[in-house]
Amino acid sequence: MCHWAKIARSAYYKHFDPQRQSSQRDERDKAKIIEIAQSNNSLFGTEKMTMAVNRQMPDEKPIYHKTVYRLMCINGISSQKTRYQKPKFKHTTPEKTAENKLKRNFNASKPNEKWCTDIY
């Protein structure tokens, strides 16, 4: 019959069960996400929101972070992004330069006569 009507079998069977279990769970999760977002002034991103939802509903099956992302996008919930601030360094003292005693004369007449290091 589906072949005659030129529709997929999945579309035919989807017609009989439009309200799936996942949509009911999505409604519960959406309500919890909106509640958490309002209580935290939308500071949480996807990962923190996932942890918060899973902590507040320990009896339920854990929710996946991609599901949280999808529900946040559908409902227009996003975290407030902060600008990256470049660290400000204070240069207290200039680098110290050691006195040049060898004057680039590294050839020694005897062993252990001249020693050099790069640590000051």
Buried (B, 14 or more C-beta within 10 A) or exposed (E): EEEEEEEEEEEEEEEEEEEEEEEEBBEEBBEBBBEBBEEEEBEBBBEBBBBBBBEEBEEEEEBEBEBBBBBBEEEEBEBEEEEEEEEEEEEEEEEEEEEEEEEEEEEEEEEEEEEEEEEE
